[in-house]
Amino acid sequence: MSRPQDSTAPTSRPAAVNLISAILVLEALGLLAVAGWYVYNLLTATATSLGGAIFSLILILAVAAWLLVVGHFFFRGMRWTRAAALVWQLFMVAIAVPTLQGGVVLVGLLLLLPPAAILLLLFTKPVIAWTSRTNSEPKTY
């Protein structure tokens, strides 16, 4: 038995999906760079709480790995990745706004512009259609 074909589903990947996936991967690489800088500081300076510092490092690495997974599966068109990308971008906005208000404008803008782009593109029709395709076999992952 075949499934009915959805004529509104796109056949090729929209450019917005490529851009969102690239930004998610760049954010993950940025977190990995922060983790490397964090390890360097752990090795060269004395931490107030070594356990807390190691926990923070593990958390940074886990979030970076998760963002790589989300970026990869968003590129492939998985539906669940929209929610994961949305939640991370809201966290980024929650960090960027106080940074801007604290007077660190360049860092604040670097933290605010990628989430703003993703939040704008995430709800466009081509992106929603790409991640909601019903014309192919169901994906079980």
C-alpha positions in Angstrom: 0.0 0.0 0.0 1.5 3.3 -1.0 1.1 6.6 0.8 -0.6 9.6 -0.8 1.8 12.1 -2.3 1.9 15.6 -0.7 2.2 18.0 -3.6 3.2 20.9 -1.3 6.4 19.2 0.0 9.6 20.5 -1.6 11.7 18.1 -3.6 15.0 20.0 -3.0 16.5 21.3 0.2 15.7 25.0 0.7 18.6 27.4 1.1 17.3 28.5 4.5 17.7 24.9 5.7 21.3 25.0 4.6 21.9 28.3 6.4 20.2 27.2 9.6 22.3 23.9 9.6 25.5 25.8 9.0 24.8 28.3 11.8 24.0 25.5 14.2 27.3 23.7 13.3 29.2 27.0 13.7 27.6 27.5 17.1 28.7 24.0 18.1 32.3 24.7 16.9 32.3 28.0 18.8 31.3 26.0 21.9 34.1 23.6 21.3 36.5 26.5 21.0 35.2 27.8 24.4 35.7 24.4 25.9 39.3 24.4 24.6 39.9 27.8 26.2 38.2 26.5 29.4 40.6 23.5 29.5 43.6 25.8 29.0 42.5 28.0 31.9 41.9 25.0 34.1 45.4 23.8 33.5 47.1 27.2 33.9 45.0 28.7 36.8 43.7 27.5 40.1 39.9 26.9 40.0 37.9 27.9 43.0 35.8 24.7 42.7 37.5 21.9 40.7 34.3 19.8 40.7 32.2 22.7 39.5 34.8 23.6 36.8 34.8 20.0 35.5 31.0 19.8 35.5 30.9 23.1 33.5 33.4 21.7 31.0 31.3 18.5 30.6 28.2 20.6 30.2 29.8 22.7 27.5 31.0 19.6 25.6 27.6 18.0 25.9 25.8 21.0 24.5 28.3 21.3 21.6 27.8 17.6 20.7 24.1 18.1 20.9 24.2 21.1 18.6 26.2 19.1 16.1 23.6 16.4 16.2 20.8 18.9 15.8 22.5 20.6 12.9 23.1 17.3 11.1 19.6 16.0 11.5 18.0 19.4 10.6 19.9 19.3 7.4 18.4 15.9 6.7 14.9 17.2 7.4 13.9 15.7 10.8 10.9 17.3 12.4 12.1 17.2 16.0 15.1 19.4 15.2 13.0 22.5 14.8 12.1 22.4 18.6 15.7 21.7 19.6 17.0 24.6 17.4 14.4 26.9 18.8 15.1 26.2 22.4 18.9 26.7 21.9 18.3 30.0 20.1 16.1 31.2 22.9 18.9 30.4 25.4 21.3 32.3 23.2 19.0 35.4 23.2 18.7 35.1 27.0 22.5 35.3 27.2 23.0 38.0 24.5 20.5 40.6 25.8 22.2 41.0 29.3 25.6 41.0 27.5 24.4 43.9 25.4 22.9 45.7 28.4 26.2 45.2 30.2 28.0 47.3 27.6 29.8 44.4 25.8 28.3 45.3 22.5 30.5 43.3 20.1 30.2 40.1 22.0 26.5 40.7 22.5 25.9 41.2 18.8 27.9 38.1 18.0 25.7 36.2 20.4 22.4 37.8 19.2 22.7 37.8 15.4 22.9 34.1 14.7 19.8 33.3 16.8 17.9 36.2 15.3 18.6 34.7 11.8 17.6 31.2 12.8 14.5 32.4 14.6 13.4 34.3 11.5 14.1 31.5 9.1 12.9 28.6 11.3 9.2 29.5 10.7 9.3 30.2 7.0 7.1 28.0 4.8 10.0 26.3 2.9 11.7 25.3 6.2 8.5 24.0 7.7 7.6 22.1 4.5 11.1 20.5 4.4 11.0 19.3 8.0 7.4 18.2 7.7 7.6 16.1 4.5 5.0 13.4 4.2 5.9 12.2 0.7 8.7 9.9 1.7 8.9 6.8 3.7 8.8 7.3 7.5 12.1 7.9 9.1 12.8 5.9 12.3 15.8 7.2 14.2 
